């Protein structure tokens, strides 16, 4: 049985020892948290990132992922970024200035020597969804977790995904449903913008948790969902 607890049970823990799922269950990440941060929700771990990370480990292997590029939008504590790097991805881990500063939670976790990986890489970058740079090649994978919670941020988030995606990019959006109308509206907006939107079946998420030996009660992760987006809207 895994020692991973759902995020809501560890909000006040300043430093988490977080074991990765198989096939890298021998590796433990060390995640700093700050539940006292008043200006951002990204300083603590959230359930969507946990479920997404576990699911990713059923999709990719270190050999298949080696050298491929991933972008993590709203990376928060960096769990998903670090997990992808351990799987062989070269990850750009992005968030707001407070989290990527020299003392920010995201930078501290990404640059913690204990979290280093010989398989892939992770580096930190500030990224403003209101003005994403447009001078980069599309990423192979874009992930974002627990970032659909504020109506004014929905379109900027989707525009940022679009800025770094093409028809070959795999886009995975993880969330915890608290406001059904907000989530439904965000997914409808994505469709209107030219994305094909499909929900990852709950059976697949349940299977992923089982492989990771995460034995949470059903109610512990009842609101967690993962959605797959694919850009089919043509050239920007």
N, C-alpha and C positions, 0 to 999 in steps of 0.2 A: 504493500500500500504506500502511495506517495505521501510525502509530508507537506505537499502544497495545500495551503488553505485558501479559500475564496477571499478576494481582496478586501471585502468589507470587514473581515475578521482581523485584518492586520494593518488597518489604517494608522494606528498609533505606534507601530513598530518602526523605530528609526533606521534599522538596518535588517534587511531580509536576506536569509540564505535560501536561494531559490534553485532547486534542482531542475535540470532540463529533462525533457521527456526522452524515451528511447528514440534513436540508438545512442544518444549522448547523455544518458542518465548518470554517467560517472562524473559529469561536469556540473558544478554548482555556481550559479551567478550570485554576486553580492550587490544588492540594490539598496541604496540609501533612499530614504523617504523624508518628507517634511510635511506633516499634517497641519502645521501652524501657518503655512504659506497662505496669505490672504488674497493675493492677486492672480493666482492661477490654480486650476484644478489638476495640473499635470505633475505636481510634486509628490503624488502618491499613486500607487498601483490601482488599476481598475479592472473589473471583471472581464470586459471585452478583450483587453490585451492578453489576459490569461488564456481565454478560450481560443483566441486567434493563434497564439503561440503554440498551443498544444495541437491545433488543427494543422498548422504549417508543417509540423514534424511528420504528418502522415502523407504530405504531398511531395516533399523534397528530401534528397539525400546529399551528403557532402560531395560525392563524386559528380552528381548531376548539376549541382548548384555552383560548382567552382568557377569563378571568374565572371559570373553573371551579376548584374547591377540591380540593387533594390533601393527603393526610396520609402522611408517611414515618415509619414506626415503626422505631426502632433505626437511625437514619440514619447513624451512624458518622462517616465523613469528609465526608458530605454530597454525594457524587457524584450520587446519584439525585435528591436534592432540587434541586440546582443545574441538572441537566439538564432536569428538569420545568419549573423556572422559566424556563429559556431557551425552552421550548416554549410558554410562555404561561400555565402554571398558577400559581395562588396557593397556595403550598406551606407547610404547617406541618411543620417539620423537627424531629423529637423524638428524645431519647435521655436517658441518665442524667445526673445532676448534673455528674459529672466532665467530660463532653464538652460540656455547654452552659454551663459557667462562663465567666467573662470570658477565661480563658486556654485553654479547652478547644478541642480540634481542630475539633469541629463548628462552634462559634460562629466561630472564626477563619476557617474556610473559607467559611461562609455570608456573613459580613460583610466578607470581603476585597473591596475596591472593584473589583479586576480581574475578579471573578466576578459583578458586577452585571449585571442583565438589564433591558432596556426592554420585554420581552414580558410577563413575569410577575414574581412576587415570591416570596421565601423568607424566612421568619423562624424563629427558633430557640425551642424551648420544652422544658422538662423535662417528662417524662411517666413516671409510675410505673405500670407495667402491673398492679400489685397494687391500685391504687386510681385508675382512670381517671375523670376528671370526666364527668358524664353530662348536662351542660347545653348541649350543642352540637347543631347540625343535622348530619345525616349528610353525609359527604364524597362527592364524585363519584368519587374514586379514592383507594384506600388501597394503599400499596406497603410491602413490608418485604423486606429482603434479608439473608441470612446470619444470621438470628435464630433458627433452629431448630437448636440445638446442645446444649441442656441440658434434660433431661426436666422439671425443676420449672418451667421457664419456658413450656412449651407451652400449658398452659391459660390462664395469665395473658395471653399474647400473643393467643390466640384470643378471650378475653373482651374484650380491648381493641379488637380488630378489630370485634367485635360491637357494642361501645359506640358506634362511630362509623360503622356501616354500616347501610344498609337494602337493600331488594331491588334498588334501582337502582345501588348502589355497585359499581364494578369493584374487585375485590381481587386483587392480584398478589403472590405469595409466591415469592421466588427463594431458592435454596439450593444448597449444594454437598454432595452425598451422601458422607458419611464413615461414618455409622452407619445402615445401611439399616433396622434395626429401629426406631430412633428416628424416622426420617422416616416410615416406614409407620405407626407408632403415632400420630404427630402428625396425619397426614392422616385416619386413622380417627377420631380424636377430633374433628376438625373436622366430619366427616360426622355423627357422633353428636350434635353440638351444633346441627345444622340447616343446615350449609353444604353446597352442592353443590360437589364438588371435581373439577376436570378438569386434566390435565396439558397444557401447551402442547407441541404436537408438536415433536420435535427438528428436524424439517425446517424449521419456521418460525424456530427460533433460528439454525440454520445459514444460512438465507437472510438473516436480519437481520445476522449477522456479515459476510456477503458484501457486502451493501449498504454497510456501514460500512467495507469494505475491510480488515477485521481477518482476517488470514491466519494464524490459530493452527493448529498441528498438532492433530489430533483428540484426542490425549492431554492437551493443554494445558487443555481445558475439558470433558473427558469426564464429570466429575461434576456439572456445572452443570445445574440444572433450573429451570423456571418453572412455577408452578401457579396456576390461576385459581380463586378461591373466589367463590361467590355465596350470599348469605344468603336462605334460603327457610324459615327456622324460625318465621316469624310474629313477632308482637310480643314484646318482651322482658318 
